[in-house]
Amino acid sequence: MTDGMEAETADSMGTETTDAMDDSGIPTDPETAPRASVDRFSEAAGTLMIRTEDNGLPAPDEPVDFDRGPFVTHGLGPDGEPVTYYNFDVQPTAPAPIYVLFREGEEAPVEGQLNVIDVVPGDEGYNDFWQVHRVTVPTDYEANTATSPKDIGDAGYEVSATETLVNCPVVPDGSSASMRFDGGDAGLVEGWYRDRVVSYFQFTEAPLATSGGAVPLSPIYVSFNVNPGEDGGGPPSGFVTEAGGDRTHNVVATLPGDAGYSPLWLVNVYDNADFGSVSDLASAADAELLASGVATVNCPVVAVE
């Protein structure tokens, strides 16, 4: 590992674990292990989606139905094709580490072993985007003996950071998001967070890799019912939609399969007075731009008509 990677791994693995940690080296059964609490809508976790008394966002640990508003948006592709994408709020460009265990000499992850993370929404350094760290364990390693980065560090296992990124939002158990591009698996996956079990989605509509150590970005152009800078303007006012429908004229610059596609979008806001004239990427770029690069949001494309 590089010196920087060693420091990153040491910092992560030095985090105090919960009382549930098993120091005996005996595997832990995920079915009977305690579950971590997950809240995506606290002030610590959310940016655009923060729970209030009025907005009805789900409570901590309450399953979230991402197939309803405000978590799903219908917009346009670069050539004007109708697209649908989920909204997982603002995410940073610095990925968080996820640890995937491989027995020495094997190329497939240890069967039955849950991947290991050290942050959940609301924790400093959390990101829906994870940089895969490959952990090499002995040939006699038993699945789920390691249930935290501390376990991995204490055991002295070799850890190497790869360039591979995965988009896996951590969500309360029982949450649902049924759509995937090209019909990919929409089920929840379980992982370990400090000796507790967490659930997360996987979005695999395009392979992702770090760019200069960061999550790559792709542009999106959006317009709001009230322009930013005006009273109640920007995200709180909601996106402009076509009369009698829910189709926005938010335009993504790339689609899965395109060079440069990324589900982490760099948001550019255009004047809502130009909403009617925006029908594709070219017309969005010609609209009056009110603000550029205002946020980076995780919005994986899940359907293109």
C-alpha positions in Angstrom: 0.0 0.0 0.0 1.0 3.6 -0.5 1.8 5.7 2.6 -1.5 7.6 2.1 -3.4 4.4 1.8 -1.8 3.1 5.0 -2.8 6.2 6.9 -6.4 6.0 5.6 -6.7 2.3 6.5 -5.1 2.9 9.9 -7.5 5.7 10.7 -10.5 3.7 9.6 -9.5 0.6 11.5 -8.7 2.5 14.6 -12.4 3.4 15.1 -13.9 2.2 18.3 -16.4 -0.7 17.7 -19.6 -1.5 19.6 -20.0 -3.8 22.5 -21.3 -6.4 20.0 -17.8 -7.1 18.8 -16.7 -10.7 19.1 -13.0 -10.9 20.1 -13.0 -14.7 20.1 -12.3 -15.0 16.4 -15.4 -17.1 16.0 -17.6 -16.2 13.0 -20.7 -14.2 13.7 -24.1 -15.2 12.1 -25.6 -12.2 10.3 -29.0 -13.6 10.9 -28.7 -13.1 14.7 -26.4 -10.2 14.8 -27.7 -6.8 15.9 -28.6 -4.2 13.2 -27.2 -0.7 12.9 -29.6 2.3 13.1 -29.8 4.1 9.8 -31.3 7.6 9.2 -30.8 9.3 5.8 -32.9 12.4 6.7 -31.2 13.7 9.9 -29.5 17.1 9.8 -26.2 15.3 9.9 -27.0 13.0 7.0 -29.2 15.1 4.6 -28.6 18.2 2.6 -31.7 18.6 0.3 -33.7 16.0 2.2 -33.8 16.8 5.9 -36.8 15.6 8.0 -39.1 18.3 9.4 -42.5 18.2 11.1 -44.2 19.1 7.8 -42.4 17.2 5.0 -43.2 13.6 6.1 -39.8 12.2 5.4 -39.5 8.7 7.1 -38.3 8.4 10.7 -35.0 6.8 11.7 -34.9 3.1 10.8 -38.3 3.4 9.0 -38.2 1.6 5.6 -38.1 4.1 2.8 -40.1 3.6 -0.5 -37.8 5.3 -3.0 -40.4 4.6 -5.8 -42.4 7.6 -4.7 -41.7 11.4 -4.5 -39.5 13.1 -3.7 -37.1 10.2 -4.4 -37.7 9.6 -8.1 -37.7 12.1 -10.9 -38.7 12.0 -14.6 -36.5 14.0 -16.8 -34.8 14.1 -20.2 -31.7 12.6 -21.8 -29.2 14.3 -24.0 -31.3 13.7 -27.1 -34.6 14.5 -25.4 -35.4 10.9 -24.6 -37.5 10.5 -21.4 -35.4 9.2 -18.5 -36.1 8.3 -14.9 -33.7 8.6 -12.0 -33.6 8.2 -8.2 -32.7 11.0 -5.9 -30.3 10.0 -3.1 -29.4 13.6 -2.1 -26.0 15.4 -2.2 -22.9 13.2 -1.9 -19.3 14.2 -1.7 -16.7 13.4 -4.4 -14.4 11.6 -1.9 -15.5 7.9 -1.8 -15.6 5.9 1.4 -13.8 2.6 1.7 -15.6 -0.7 1.5 -13.7 -3.8 2.4 -14.2 -7.0 0.3 -12.5 -10.2 1.6 -10.7 -12.7 -0.7 -8.9 -15.9 0.4 -5.3 -16.0 -0.6 -5.0 -17.2 -4.2 -8.7 -16.8 -5.0 -10.3 -14.3 -7.3 -13.9 -14.6 -6.0 -14.8 -12.9 -2.7 -15.2 -15.2 0.3 -18.6 -16.9 0.0 -21.0 -15.8 2.6 -18.9 -13.0 3.9 -20.6 -9.6 4.2 -18.6 -6.7 2.9 -17.4 -4.3 5.7 -17.9 -0.6 6.0 -17.0 1.9 8.7 -19.5 4.8 8.1 -23.3 5.1 7.7 -25.4 8.2 6.8 -24.7 10.9 9.3 -21.2 9.7 10.1 -18.3 12.0 9.0 -16.9 10.7 5.8 -20.0 8.8 4.7 -20.7 8.5 0.9 -23.1 6.4 -1.1 -20.0 5.8 -3.4 -17.5 3.3 -2.1 -14.0 2.6 -3.2 -13.4 -1.1 -3.1 -10.5 -2.2 -0.8 -9.4 -5.7 -1.4 -8.6 -7.7 1.8 -6.5 -10.9 1.5 -7.3 -13.4 4.2 -5.8 -16.9 4.9 -7.0 -19.9 3.0 -8.6 -21.3 6.2 -10.5 -18.0 7.0 -14.1 -18.6 8.0 -16.7 -16.2 6.6 -17.8 -13.4 8.9 -15.0 -13.8 11.4 -14.1 -10.2 10.5 -17.1 -7.8 11.1 -15.4 -4.4 11.3 -12.4 -2.6 9.9 -10.8 -3.0 13.4 -11.0 -6.8 13.1 -9.3 -6.6 9.7 -6.5 -4.3 11.1 -6.0 -6.4 14.3 -5.6 -9.5 12.2 -3.0 -7.9 10.0 -4.7 -8.8 6.8 -3.2 -7.2 3.6 -5.4 -4.4 2.4 -5.0 -2.8 -1.0 -7.2 0.0 -2.5 -8.5 -0.6 -6.0 -9.8 2.0 -8.5 -13.2 0.3 -8.5 -16.2 2.3 -7.3 -19.6 1.0 -6.4 -22.8 3.0 -5.8 -24.4 1.5 -2.8 -26.6 3.8 -0.7 -27.0 2.6 2.9 -30.7 2.5 3.8 -33.0 1.3 6.6 -33.8 -2.4 6.5 -36.9 -3.1 4.5 -36.5 -0.1 2.1 -37.3 -0.5 -1.5 -36.3 0.9 -4.9 -37.6 -1.4 -7.5 -36.2 0.1 -10.7 -32.8 -0.8 -12.2 -31.4 0.1 -15.6 -31.8 -3.0 -17.9 -33.6 -4.9 -15.2 -30.7 -5.4 -12.7 -31.2 -6.9 -9.3 -33.1 -4.5 -7.1 -32.8 -6.4 -3.8 -31.1 -5.2 -0.7 -27.6 -6.4 0.2 -26.3 -6.8 3.7 -23.0 -5.6 5.0 -21.1 -5.2 8.3 -20.9 -1.8 10.0 -18.8 -2.0 13.3 -20.1 -5.5 14.1 -23.7 -4.7 13.2 -25.6 -5.5 10.1 -26.7 -2.8 7.6 -28.6 -2.9 4.3 -27.8 -1.2 1.1 -28.9 -0.9 -2.5 -26.6 -1.7 -5.5 -26.8 0.3 -8.7 -24.7 -1.2 -11.5 -26.0 0.5 -14.6 -22.4 1.4 -15.6 -18.9 0.5 -14.3 -17.3 3.2 -12.2 -13.7 4.0 -11.3 -12.0 6.7 -9.4 -10.8 9.7 -11.3 -7.8 11.2 -9.5 -9.0 9.4 -6.4 -12.5 11.0 -6.6 -15.9 10.0 -7.9 -16.3 11.2 -11.5 -19.0 13.8 -12.3 -21.4 14.3 -15.2 -23.4 17.5 -15.8 -27.2 17.9 -15.2 -29.3 20.9 -16.0 -32.3 21.6 -13.8 -35.0 24.3 -13.2 -37.1 25.0 -10.2 -40.6 26.4 -9.7 -39.0 29.5 -8.1 -35.6 30.5 -9.3 -32.8 30.5 -6.8 -32.3 33.9 -5.2 -36.0 34.6 -5.0 -38.0 34.1 -1.8 -38.6 30.3 -1.4 -36.5 29.6 -4.5 -34.3 26.7 -5.4 -34.8 23.1 -4.2 -37.5 23.9 -1.6 -39.9 25.1 -4.4 -39.5 21.8 -6.4 -38.7 21.1 -10.0 -40.8 22.6 -12.8 -42.9 20.0 -14.4 -45.0 19.8 -17.6 -48.6 20.9 -17.2 -50.8 18.0 -15.9 -47.8 15.7 -15.5 -44.6 14.9 -13.5 -42.1 15.2 -16.4 -39.4 17.8 -15.6 -37.1 19.3 -18.2 -34.1 18.3 -16.1 -31.5 17.2 -18.7 -28.7 14.7 -18.0 -25.7 15.0 -20.2 -24.9 11.3 -20.3 -26.7 8.0 -20.1 -25.5 4.5 -19.0 -23.2 3.2 -21.8 -22.0 6.7 -22.8 -18.4 7.7 -22.2 -18.3 9.9 -19.1 -21.5 8.7 -17.6 -21.6 9.0 -13.8 -24.6 8.8 -11.4 -23.0 11.6 -9.4 -24.3 14.7 -11.2 -22.8 18.2 -11.1 -25.9 20.4 -10.9 -26.4 23.5 -13.2 -29.6 25.6 -12.7 -31.2 27.3 -15.7 -33.9 30.0 -15.6 -37.4 28.6 -15.3 -38.5 31.1 -17.9 -36.7 28.9 -20.4 -38.4 25.7 -19.3 -40.6 25.5 -22.4 -37.7 25.8 -24.8 -35.5 23.1 -23.1 -36.0 19.7 -24.7 -32.5 18.2 -24.9 -28.9 18.9 -23.9 -28.2 21.4 -26.6 -31.2 23.5 -25.7 -30.4 23.2 -22.0 -26.9 24.5 -22.7 -28.5 27.4 -24.6 -30.8 28.4 -21.7 -29.9 31.2 -19.3 -27.7 29.7 -16.7 -28.4 31.0 -13.2 -25.9 28.9 -11.3 -23.3 26.2 -12.2 -21.8 23.5 -10.2 -24.0 24.2 -7.2 -24.1 20.6 -5.9 -23.1 17.0 -6.6 -26.1 14.7 -6.3 -26.4 10.9 -6.5 -29.1 10.2 -9.1 -28.6 6.9 -10.8 -30.5 6.6 -14.1 -32.8 3.6 -13.9 -34.9 3.9 -17.1 -34.6 5.4 -20.6 -37.6 5.3 -22.9 
